[in-house]
Amino acid sequence: MKPEKKSEIESASPPNPAKENDRRFAEYRRKFGNKCWELDALSPTYLVDLVTKHVETLIEEPALWQERLDKITEERARLADLAEEWAA
């Protein structure tokens, strides 16, 4: 994990000691150290915002990206309408 991303997670959730009895511990410690962070302890909203912020920096064609987001929103609304009709 890049240091700037790690510090964002560190500020949102206190670290825990990595589990030494986990078979993956040695490799984890070699790569990341003895601390770990329970991502499932973070709020879903925080995780979505964090991922979105970092993904958006990689978007090369913002207009095309927005077009796709609009299409997704449109399709979700259509599916919600179909679900309501099915339930009725």
LINMO-V433356 format. One record per residue. N is the residue number from 1. RES is the residue in three letters. SS is DSSP state (H for helix, E for strand, - for the rest). PHI is phi in whole degrees, -180 to 180 (NA if undefined). NEAR is the number of other ideal C-beta (glycine too) atoms within 8 Angstrom. Layout:
((N & RES & SS & PHI & NEAR) (N & RES & SS & PHI & NEAR))
//
This chain:
((1 & MET & - & NA & 6) (2 & LYS & - & -66 & 5) (3 & PRO & H & -55 & 6) (4 & GLU & H & -68 & 6) (5 & LYS & H & -72 & 10) (6 & LYS & H & -62 & 9) (7 & SER & H & -66 & 8) (8 & GLU & H & -65 & 9) (9 & ILE & H & -70 & 13) (10 & GLU & H & -59 & 10) (11 & SER & H & -73 & 5) (12 & ALA & H & -91 & 7) (13 & SER & - & -150 & 10) (14 & PRO & - & -69 & 4) (15 & PRO & - & -73 & 8) (16 & ASN & E & -118 & 8) (17 & PRO & E & -68 & 8) (18 & ALA & - & -66 & 13) (19 & LYS & - & -81 & 7) (20 & GLU & - & -66 & 6) (21 & ASN & - & -86 & 4) (22 & ASP & - & -75 & 8) (23 & ARG & - & -62 & 3) (24 & ARG & - & -93 & 6) (25 & PHE & H & -57 & 11) (26 & ALA & H & -58 & 6) (27 & GLU & H & -67 & 7) (28 & TYR & H & -60 & 11) (29 & ARG & H & -60 & 10) (30 & ARG & H & -61 & 5) (31 & LYS & H & -83 & 5) (32 & PHE & H & -124 & 8) (33 & GLY & - & 99 & 5) (34 & ASN & - & -91 & 5) (35 & LYS & E & -100 & 9) (36 & CYS & E & -141 & 10) (37 & TRP & - & -129 & 10) (38 & GLU & - & -84 & 8) (39 & LEU & H & -65 & 8) (40 & ASP & H & -71 & 4) (41 & ALA & H & -84 & 6) (42 & LEU & - & -86 & 11) (43 & SER & - & -68 & 5) (44 & PRO & H & -56 & 6) (45 & THR & H & -62 & 6) (46 & TYR & H & -61 & 9) (47 & LEU & H & -64 & 10) (48 & VAL & H & -61 & 8) (49 & ASP & H & -62 & 8) (50 & LEU & H & -64 & 11) (51 & VAL & H & -65 & 8) (52 & THR & H & -58 & 8) (53 & LYS & H & -57 & 8) (54 & HIS & H & -79 & 9) (55 & VAL & H & -67 & 8) (56 & GLU & H & -60 & 7) (57 & THR & - & -71 & 6) (58 & LEU & - & -97 & 6) (59 & ILE & - & -72 & 8) (60 & GLU & - & -93 & 3) (61 & GLU & - & -128 & 6) (62 & PRO & H & -56 & 6) (63 & ALA & H & -66 & 6) (64 & LEU & H & -66 & 7) (65 & TRP & H & -58 & 9) (66 & GLN & H & -64 & 8) (67 & GLU & H & -60 & 8) (68 & ARG & H & -67 & 8) (69 & LEU & H & -62 & 8) (70 & ASP & H & -63 & 8) (71 & LYS & H & -64 & 8) (72 & ILE & H & -61 & 8) (73 & THR & H & -60 & 8) (74 & GLU & H & -62 & 8) (75 & GLU & H & -69 & 8) (76 & ARG & H & -63 & 8) (77 & ALA & H & -63 & 8) (78 & ARG & H & -63 & 8) (79 & LEU & H & -65 & 8) (80 & ALA & H & -64 & 8) (81 & ASP & H & -63 & 8) (82 & LEU & H & -63 & 8) (83 & ALA & H & -64 & 8) (84 & GLU & H & -64 & 8) (85 & GLU & H & -62 & 7) (86 & TRP & H & -64 & 6) (87 & ALA & H & -73 & 5) (88 & ALA & - & -74 & 4))
//
